[in-house]
Amino acid sequence: MVVQGDKKKKAAPPVPASGGAGGKKKAVKKEPKDKSKNVMKEVRIRNLCLNICVGESGDRLTRAAKVLEQLTGQQPVFSKARYTVRSFGIRRNEKIAVHCTVRGAKAEEILERGLKVREYELRRDNFSDTGNFGFGIQEHIDLGIKYDPSIGIYGLDFYVVLGRPGFSVAKRRRKTGVVGFQHRLTKEDAMKWFQQKYDGIILPGKK
């Protein structure tokens, strides 16, 4: 009969107490978050609206629509007068203007051409309290469109709507939400974005 020897049990290594004596955990210092790198705070162009107001319906308005179609490659929309102004010969619901809304890379490209005409100079009055801005140019041919004698020369207005990620919750049809106060854009935010992105110059207001 073979007698097996006693097996020696290995002692488990001692587990050191966390945090030293007393077993207290050391407080880990958190690095402060850089708000400038927050993706949700990035300002972007939501849309660009181009508008030509002729003040009357007819052939001039039709030619103005051709200008916007050449510039954007989209079908423009006619705007109607809301009131009757007899001194200007405008009737209610008469088509007096034409506009077109552009988004994405095309909006950035057209805006760049418009700001180049203005030499990247805007007044403080061009910016609204809700973080949007607008300006106008006197001749559409300055945007690089070839002059057509049958159309003529038109001036047009640029309206830029800025926003941040998450702004769409206030515009959707179902389960509409509210954009928080700290997430909204202000006049200063829009001016800072214009200066950083385009190296723009902001002149004092006329008032």
Backbone as CSV, one residue per row, in Angstrom:
resi,resn,N_x,N_y,N_z,CA_x,CA_y,CA_z,C_x,C_y,C_z
1,MET,0.856,-1.199,0.000,0.000,0.000,0.000,0.876,1.227,0.000
2,VAL,0.603,2.100,-0.929,1.440,3.293,-1.083,0.790,4.438,-0.348
3,VAL,1.564,5.028,0.538,1.042,6.172,1.304,1.512,7.456,0.645
4,GLN,0.545,8.275,0.240,0.912,9.531,-0.411,1.329,10.551,0.627
5,GLY,2.321,11.349,0.287,2.798,12.394,1.197,1.833,13.555,1.289
6,ASP,1.890,14.244,2.380,1.006,15.410,2.563,1.392,16.523,1.605
7,LYS,0.358,17.032,0.966,0.598,18.145,0.045,0.680,19.438,0.821
8,LYS,1.701,20.219,0.534,1.868,21.514,1.199,1.020,22.571,0.504
9,LYS,0.230,23.245,1.275,-0.613,24.316,0.736,0.175,25.609,0.665
10,LYS,0.106,26.257,-0.510,0.792,27.532,-0.685,-0.052,28.652,-0.114
11,ALA,0.585,29.480,0.664,-0.147,30.610,1.262,-0.366,31.696,0.216
12,ALA,-1.595,32.240,0.183,-1.914,33.306,-0.773,-1.199,34.582,-0.391
13,PRO,-0.701,35.342,-1.376,0.010,36.597,-1.051,-0.936,37.602,-0.412
14,PRO,-0.457,38.377,0.532,-1.322,39.360,1.215,-1.787,40.455,0.257
15,VAL,-3.054,40.821,0.372,-3.633,41.865,-0.473,-3.409,43.205,0.195
16,PRO,-2.693,44.109,-0.468,-2.443,45.418,0.167,-3.726,46.221,0.262
17,ALA,-3.873,46.907,1.346,-5.063,47.743,1.553,-4.994,48.957,0.646
18,SER,-6.130,49.274,-0.014,-6.155,50.413,-0.933,-6.082,51.707,-0.165
19,GLY,-5.240,52.574,-0.668,-5.133,53.886,-0.040,-4.236,53.919,1.168
20,GLY,-3.443,52.839,1.407,-2.527,52.875,2.536,-3.232,52.500,3.824
21,ALA,-2.749,53.025,4.920,-3.280,52.698,6.233,-4.696,53.218,6.370
22,GLY,-5.524,52.383,7.000,-6.912,52.784,7.210,-7.823,52.397,6.069
23,GLY,-7.268,51.987,4.891,-8.092,51.550,3.773,-8.862,52.658,3.088
24,LYS,-8.436,53.902,3.223,-9.124,55.024,2.583,-8.653,55.170,1.143
25,LYS,-9.600,55.450,0.253,-9.272,55.629,-1.157,-8.771,57.040,-1.416
26,LYS,-7.784,57.111,-2.272,-7.242,58.413,-2.639,-8.176,59.111,-3.621
27,ALA,-8.363,60.395,-3.426,-9.229,61.171,-4.313,-8.505,61.436,-5.628
28,VAL,-9.163,61.110,-6.726,-8.581,61.309,-8.048,-9.029,62.663,-8.576
29,LYS,-8.079,63.492,-8.915,-8.398,64.825,-9.427,-8.803,64.728,-10.895
30,LYS,-9.951,65.308,-11.220,-10.432,65.327,-12.593,-9.947,66.581,-13.299
31,GLU,-9.458,66.370,-14.506,-8.993,67.517,-15.281,-10.185,68.341,-15.746
32,PRO,-10.078,69.645,-15.688,-11.205,70.489,-16.136,-11.457,70.321,-17.627
33,LYS,-12.735,70.263,-17.996,-13.104,70.085,-19.393,-12.903,71.375,-20.174
34,ASP,-12.378,71.221,-21.371,-12.184,72.368,-22.253,-13.462,72.584,-23.053
35,LYS,-14.183,73.669,-22.745,-15.457,73.925,-23.408,-15.284,74.253,-24.885
36,SER,-14.097,74.727,-25.259,-13.874,75.066,-26.663,-13.834,73.828,-27.555
37,LYS,-13.577,72.640,-26.976,-13.509,71.412,-27.747,-14.825,70.638,-27.714
38,ASN,-15.846,71.207,-27.125,-17.144,70.542,-27.061,-17.794,70.555,-28.445
39,VAL,-18.063,69.363,-28.971,-18.625,69.263,-30.318,-20.016,69.879,-30.380
40,MET,-20.771,69.762,-29.310,-22.135,70.287,-29.297,-22.172,71.813,-29.287
41,LYS,-21.048,72.451,-28.995,-20.992,73.913,-28.956,-20.500,74.519,-30.265
42,GLU,-20.172,73.687,-31.239,-19.664,74.206,-32.508,-20.763,74.962,-33.254
43,VAL,-20.408,76.130,-33.763,-21.353,76.956,-34.519,-21.232,76.598,-35.995
44,ARG,-22.364,76.424,-36.637,-22.367,76.058,-38.052,-23.490,76.807,-38.774
45,ILE,-23.421,76.809,-40.088,-24.447,77.470,-40.903,-25.612,76.505,-41.093
46,ARG,-26.779,76.885,-40.614,-27.969,76.055,-40.804,-28.540,76.242,-42.208
47,ASN,-28.677,77.483,-42.628,-29.123,77.746,-43.994,-28.793,79.179,-44.377
48,LEU,-28.788,79.412,-45.673,-28.540,80.732,-46.248,-29.714,81.067,-47.153
49,CYS,-30.344,82.203,-46.904,-31.488,82.637,-47.700,-31.067,83.831,-48.552
50,LEU,-31.268,83.714,-49.853,-30.977,84.788,-50.800,-32.296,85.395,-51.253
51,ASN,-32.397,86.708,-51.200,-33.659,87.383,-51.481,-33.432,88.567,-52.425
52,ILE,-34.314,88.681,-53.413,-34.341,89.839,-54.309,-35.756,90.398,-54.277
53,CYS,-35.891,91.620,-53.802,-37.197,92.271,-53.727,-37.286,93.307,-54.847
54,VAL,-38.208,93.077,-55.779,-38.387,93.968,-56.920,-39.436,95.031,-56.623
55,GLY,-40.456,94.652,-55.863,-41.513,95.596,-55.522,-42.679,95.594,-56.480
56,GLU,-42.623,94.718,-57.475,-43.721,94.627,-58.442,-43.670,93.259,-59.108
57,SER,-44.792,92.842,-59.623,-44.840,91.588,-60.370,-44.635,91.869,-61.859
58,GLY,-44.353,90.812,-62.590,-44.166,90.996,-64.022,-42.815,90.521,-64.510
59,ASP,-42.327,91.164,-65.565,-41.107,90.720,-66.235,-39.873,90.918,-65.360
60,ARG,-39.817,91.998,-64.611,-38.644,92.241,-63.748,-38.506,91.155,-62.692
61,LEU,-39.614,90.716,-62.137,-39.575,89.659,-61.126,-39.161,88.323,-61.737
62,THR,-39.598,88.068,-62.942,-39.216,86.828,-63.626,-37.719,86.795,-63.912
63,ARG,-37.178,87.935,-64.307,-35.734,88.003,-64.565,-34.935,87.867,-63.274
64,ALA,-35.465,88.402,-62.174,-34.790,88.245,-60.880,-34.748,86.780,-60.457
65,ALA,-35.807,86.042,-60.772,-35.817,84.611,-60.462,-34.743,83.865,-61.251
66,LYS,-34.481,84.302,-62.481,-33.431,83.676,-63.284,-32.048,83.913,-62.675
67,VAL,-31.876,85.084,-62.062,-30.589,85.379,-61.418,-30.330,84.401,-60.277
68,LEU,-31.335,84.182,-59.421,-31.164,83.245,-58.308,-30.994,81.814,-58.799
69,GLU,-31.654,81.484,-59.887,-31.510,80.132,-60.430,-30.108,79.907,-60.979
70,GLN,-29.524,80.931,-61.600,-28.149,80.821,-62.080,-27.167,80.722,-60.920
71,LEU,-27.454,81.418,-59.839,-26.528,81.465,-58.713,-26.566,80.191,-57.882
72,THR,-27.747,79.650,-57.645,-27.898,78.512,-56.738,-28.104,77.179,-57.445
73,GLY,-28.602,77.216,-58.679,-28.942,75.969,-59.345,-30.221,75.349,-58.824
74,GLN,-31.029,76.117,-58.090,-32.285,75.638,-57.527,-33.447,76.471,-58.058
75,GLN,-34.643,75.946,-57.867,-35.839,76.662,-58.286,-36.244,77.648,-57.195
76,PRO,-36.226,78.951,-57.456,-36.584,79.935,-56.424,-38.089,79.970,-56.164
77,VAL,-38.453,80.623,-55.059,-39.849,80.721,-54.629,-40.244,82.191,-54.610
78,PHE,-41.445,82.491,-55.080,-41.932,83.867,-55.096,-42.581,84.214,-53.757
79,SER,-42.369,85.460,-53.330,-42.947,85.959,-52.081,-44.058,86.949,-52.399
80,LYS,-45.123,86.903,-51.596,-46.284,87.765,-51.814,-46.332,88.880,-50.778
81,ALA,-46.939,89.986,-51.166,-47.099,91.119,-50.253,-48.184,90.799,-49.224
82,ARG,-47.936,91.148,-47.975,-48.910,90.877,-46.916,-49.936,91.990,-46.770
83,TYR,-49.572,93.198,-47.217,-50.472,94.342,-47.075,-50.561,95.094,-48.403
84,THR,-51.586,95.898,-48.521,-51.752,96.780,-49.677,-51.141,98.140,-49.369
85,VAL,-50.206,98.568,-50.203,-49.555,99.871,-50.050,-49.833,100.652,-51.332
86,ARG,-50.797,101.543,-51.282,-51.213,102.255,-52.491,-50.165,103.247,-52.963
87,SER,-49.408,103.819,-52.024,-48.389,104.791,-52.424,-47.302,104.152,-53.283
88,PHE,-47.068,102.850,-53.098,-46.073,102.130,-53.900,-46.722,101.286,-54.989
89,GLY,-48.036,101.314,-55.070,-48.717,100.525,-56.091,-48.656,99.034,-55.843
90,ILE,-48.623,98.630,-54.566,-48.522,97.214,-54.209,-49.868,96.739,-53.674
91,ARG,-50.350,95.638,-54.205,-51.599,95.047,-53.750,-51.317,93.834,-52.860
92,ARG,-52.238,93.554,-51.972,-52.097,92.404,-51.077,-52.106,91.104,-51.889
93,ASN,-51.212,90.175,-51.493,-51.043,88.868,-52.156,-50.442,88.983,-53.560
94,GLU,-49.890,90.136,-53.890,-49.196,90.284,-55.170,-47.754,89.807,-55.025
95,LYS,-47.258,89.102,-56.007,-45.874,88.629,-55.987,-44.935,89.806,-56.239
96,ILE,-44.086,90.099,-55.237,-43.197,91.258,-55.346,-41.730,90.907,-55.136
97,ALA,-41.431,89.683,-54.703,-40.044,89.306,-54.411,-39.850,87.830,-54.717
98,VAL,-38.594,87.423,-54.716,-38.244,86.031,-54.963,-37.082,85.670,-54.039
99,HIS,-37.118,84.468,-53.488,-36.059,84.051,-52.572,-35.736,82.577,-52.789
100,CYS,-34.586,82.180,-52.257,-34.117,80.805,-52.401,-33.286,80.448,-51.167
101,THR,-33.523,79.275,-50.597,-32.814,78.820,-49.402,-31.804,77.749,-49.789
102,VAL,-30.563,77.929,-49.338,-29.467,77.018,-49.677,-28.874,76.477,-48.381
103,ARG,-28.468,75.222,-48.408,-27.861,74.586,-47.235,-26.591,73.840,-47.633
104,GLY,-25.833,73.447,-46.615,-24.669,72.602,-46.839,-23.480,73.345,-47.423
105,ALA,-22.681,72.597,-48.197,-21.459,73.155,-48.779,-21.759,74.258,-49.781
106,LYS,-22.888,74.157,-50.470,-23.251,75.191,-51.433,-23.508,76.523,-50.734
107,ALA,-24.118,76.469,-49.547,-24.371,77.696,-48.789,-23.064,78.352,-48.355
108,GLU,-22.099,77.546,-47.928,-20.805,78.097,-47.514,-20.077,78.733,-48.694
109,GLU,-20.186,78.102,-49.862,-19.484,78.632,-51.036,-20.086,79.965,-51.497
110,ILE,-21.419,80.053,-51.515,-22.071,81.297,-51.935,-21.838,82.398,-50.907
111,LEU,-21.861,82.040,-49.633,-21.600,83.037,-48.587,-20.179,83.575,-48.685
112,GLU,-19.240,82.696,-48.997,-17.845,83.133,-49.162,-17.725,84.148,-50.296
113,ARG,-18.434,83.927,-51.377,-18.393,84.867,-52.505,-19.046,86.194,-52.141
114,GLY,-20.126,86.129,-51.370,-20.784,87.364,-50.961,-19.946,88.187,-50.001
115,LEU,-19.289,87.516,-49.054,-18.432,88.237,-48.108,-17.195,88.804,-48.799
116,LYS,-16.741,88.135,-49.845,-15.590,88.647,-50.592,-15.930,89.961,-51.270
117,VAL,-17.175,90.086,-51.747,-17.610,91.354,-52.342,-17.603,92.461,-51.295
118,ARG,-18.005,92.125,-50.077,-18.017,93.102,-48.985,-16.652,93.278,-48.330
119,GLU,-15.641,92.594,-48.860,-14.279,92.644,-48.324,-14.243,92.189,-46.868
120,TYR,-15.105,91.252,-46.533,-15.168,90.639,-45.203,-15.358,91.681,-44.103
121,GLU,-16.125,92.693,-44.417,-16.430,93.747,-43.446,-17.939,93.823,-43.223
122,LEU,-18.343,93.709,-41.972,-19.742,93.834,-41.595,-19.859,94.780,-40.410
123,ARG,-20.999,95.398,-40.299,-21.254,96.274,-39.160,-21.886,95.481,-38.021
124,ARG,-21.767,96.035,-36.845,-22.365,95.391,-35.675,-23.886,95.286,-35.824
125,ASP,-24.468,96.241,-36.556,-25.918,96.223,-36.758,-26.364,95.081,-37.670
126,ASN,-25.434,94.476,-38.412,-25.801,93.361,-39.286,-26.142,92.090,-38.512
127,PHE,-25.787,92.043,-37.236,-25.999,90.845,-36.424,-27.221,91.035,-35.531
128,SER,-28.016,89.981,-35.417,-29.222,90.032,-34.588,-28.931,89.468,-33.201
129,ASP,-29.860,89.677,-32.285,-29.700,89.195,-30.915,-29.826,87.680,-30.817
130,THR,-30.391,87.042,-31.829,-30.555,85.585,-31.816,-29.399,84.845,-32.490
131,GLY,-28.325,85.562,-32.840,-27.145,84.907,-33.391,-27.159,84.715,-34.888
132,ASN,-27.941,85.498,-35.614,-27.958,85.442,-37.077,-27.432,86.766,-37.635
133,PHE,-27.151,86.797,-38.919,-26.687,88.053,-39.516,-27.083,88.094,-40.986
134,GLY,-27.058,89.303,-41.537,-27.423,89.503,-42.928,-26.732,90.725,-43.501
135,PHE,-26.639,90.752,-44.814,-26.028,91.885,-45.515,-26.522,91.862,-46.956
136,GLY,-26.187,92.875,-47.704,-26.621,92.972,-49.088,-25.502,93.409,-50.008
137,ILE,-25.663,93.105,-51.283,-24.737,93.571,-52.316,-25.560,94.272,-53.394
138,GLN,-24.921,95.180,-54.110,-25.644,96.016,-55.066,-25.732,95.400,-56.454
139,GLU,-24.755,94.593,-56.838,-24.745,94.016,-58.187,-24.447,92.524,-58.103
140,HIS,-25.316,91.728,-58.692,-25.141,90.279,-58.616,-23.976,89.791,-59.476
141,ILE,-23.547,90.587,-60.436,-22.439,90.158,-61.297,-21.119,90.137,-60.530
142,ASP,-21.070,90.793,-59.359,-19.863,90.741,-58.538,-19.625,89.352,-57.958
143,LEU,-20.635,88.498,-57.979,-20.503,87.140,-57.452,-19.904,86.175,-58.464
144,GLY,-19.550,86.665,-59.630,-18.948,85.810,-60.649,-19.913,85.356,-61.718
145,ILE,-21.132,85.912,-61.725,-22.114,85.564,-62.749,-21.895,86.447,-63.970
146,LYS,-21.912,85.835,-65.139,-21.690,86.590,-66.369,-22.865,87.530,-66.633
147,TYR,-22.545,88.733,-67.069,-23.584,89.732,-67.334,-24.396,89.342,-68.564
148,ASP,-25.721,89.410,-68.399,-26.641,89.104,-69.493,-27.487,90.344,-69.759
149,PRO,-27.360,90.966,-70.941,-28.129,92.196,-71.216,-29.636,91.996,-71.133
150,SER,-30.112,90.789,-71.420,-31.555,90.545,-71.369,-32.083,90.467,-69.943
151,ILE,-31.191,90.260,-68.965,-31.607,90.174,-67.556,-31.356,91.480,-66.830
152,GLY,-30.181,92.070,-67.040,-29.835,93.300,-66.345,-29.028,93.023,-65.090
153,ILE,-29.025,93.996,-64.194,-28.265,93.894,-62.949,-29.228,94.026,-61.773
154,TYR,-29.087,93.122,-60.815,-29.935,93.113,-59.629,-29.065,93.067,-58.377
155,GLY,-29.541,93.705,-57.339,-28.939,93.555,-56.022,-29.690,92.487,-55.248
156,LEU,-29.023,91.903,-54.262,-29.689,90.865,-53.483,-29.219,90.886,-52.039
157,ASP,-30.037,90.307,-51.174,-29.767,90.266,-49.740,-29.381,88.855,-49.328
158,PHE,-28.438,88.777,-48.382,-27.999,87.512,-47.794,-28.503,87.459,-46.352
159,TYR,-29.164,86.375,-45.998,-29.590,86.146,-44.614,-29.024,84.805,-44.162
160,VAL,-28.166,84.843,-43.149,-27.475,83.648,-42.673,-28.054,83.247,-41.320
161,VAL,-28.498,81.997,-41.224,-29.037,81.453,-39.977,-28.001,80.495,-39.403
162,LEU,-27.475,80.824,-38.232,-26.481,79.993,-37.564,-27.160,79.104,-36.523
163,GLY,-26.459,78.054,-36.143,-27.015,77.153,-35.141,-25.960,76.229,-34.579
164,ARG,-26.390,75.383,-33.659,-25.542,74.375,-33.038,-26.224,73.013,-33.157
165,PRO,-25.473,71.930,-32.983,-26.118,70.614,-32.991,-27.201,70.527,-31.914
166,GLY,-28.353,70.040,-32.286,-29.465,69.933,-31.348,-30.534,70.984,-31.536
167,PHE,-30.288,71.971,-32.399,-31.284,73.022,-32.624,-32.534,72.490,-33.325
168,SER,-32.407,71.348,-33.976,-33.539,70.826,-34.750,-34.696,70.355,-33.871
169,VAL,-34.460,70.168,-32.567,-35.545,69.703,-31.691,-36.648,70.747,-31.579
170,ALA,-36.308,71.999,-31.798,-37.307,73.061,-31.704,-38.067,73.252,-33.011
171,LYS,-37.621,72.605,-34.098,-38.246,72.787,-35.407,-39.006,71.559,-35.894
172,ARG,-38.784,70.403,-35.279,-39.446,69.195,-35.758,-40.940,69.216,-35.428
173,ARG,-41.697,68.438,-36.164,-43.153,68.459,-36.027,-43.630,67.660,-34.818
174,ARG,-43.011,66.520,-34.571,-43.433,65.669,-33.455,-42.471,65.810,-32.287
175,LYS,-43.030,65.821,-31.085,-42.250,65.910,-29.848,-41.280,67.093,-29.897
176,THR,-41.834,68.241,-30.153,-41.024,69.459,-30.229,-40.430,69.783,-28.866
177,GLY,-39.152,70.097,-28.841,-38.465,70.445,-27.606,-38.079,71.911,-27.581
178,VAL,-37.389,72.280,-26.531,-36.951,73.660,-26.334,-35.433,73.667,-26.201
179,VAL,-34.783,74.552,-26.910,-33.328,74.698,-26.810,-33.003,75.429,-25.515
180,GLY,-32.097,74.869,-24.730,-31.736,75.469,-23.452,-31.117,76.846,-23.612
181,PHE,-31.242,77.639,-22.559,-30.755,79.019,-22.629,-29.248,79.072,-22.859
182,GLN,-28.490,78.187,-22.199,-27.033,78.203,-22.342,-26.578,77.674,-23.698
183,HIS,-27.465,76.953,-24.389,-27.101,76.390,-25.691,-27.462,77.327,-26.842
184,ARG,-28.216,78.362,-26.561,-28.627,79.287,-27.616,-27.467,80.184,-28.038
185,LEU,-27.618,80.767,-29.216,-26.601,81.673,-29.748,-26.960,83.113,-29.424
186,THR,-25.949,83.902,-29.181,-26.134,85.321,-28.915,-25.458,86.142,-30.012
187,LYS,-25.623,87.426,-29.921,-25.009,88.326,-30.893,-23.493,88.231,-30.835
188,GLU,-22.949,88.129,-29.631,-21.497,88.038,-29.467,-20.956,86.724,-30.026
189,ASP,-21.709,85.639,-29.870,-21.275,84.348,-30.418,-21.181,84.393,-31.941
190,ALA,-22.155,85.022,-32.576,-22.148,85.118,-34.038,-20.991,85.985,-34.531
191,MET,-20.729,87.087,-33.860,-19.624,87.954,-34.269,-18.278,87.261,-34.071
192,LYS,-18.139,86.519,-32.980,-16.894,85.796,-32.728,-16.676,84.715,-33.781
193,TRP,-17.744,84.015,-34.167,-17.639,82.991,-35.203,-17.246,83.611,-36.539
194,PHE,-17.813,84.757,-36.880,-17.490,85.429,-38.137,-16.032,85.868,-38.166
195,GLN,-15.529,86.366,-37.056,-14.138,86.816,-37.003,-13.168,85.649,-37.089
196,GLN,-13.472,84.535,-36.451,-12.563,83.393,-36.444,-12.580,82.631,-37.764
197,LYS,-13.748,82.462,-38.360,-13.854,81.640,-39.568,-13.391,82.383,-40.812
198,TYR,-13.727,83.660,-40.919,-13.423,84.411,-42.141,-12.400,85.529,-41.926
199,ASP,-11.834,85.619,-40.728,-10.942,86.739,-40.404,-11.639,88.061,-40.712
200,GLY,-12.915,88.115,-40.366,-13.727,89.275,-40.694,-13.461,90.470,-39.805
201,ILE,-13.889,91.613,-40.285,-13.751,92.881,-39.564,-15.152,93.388,-39.241
202,ILE,-15.382,93.702,-37.983,-16.683,94.204,-37.544,-16.554,95.693,-37.261
203,LEU,-17.283,96.482,-38.012,-17.273,97.930,-37.854,-18.354,98.344,-36.870
204,PRO,-18.197,99.489,-36.237,-19.246,99.957,-35.313,-20.540,100.261,-36.051
205,GLY,-21.648,100.225,-35.324,-22.945,100.482,-35.924,-23.113,101.929,-36.350
206,LYS,-24.116,102.167,-37.186,-24.362,103.519,-37.679,-24.955,104.419,-36.608
207,LYS,-25.675,103.827,-35.663,-26.327,104.637,-34.636,-25.316,105.125,-33.619
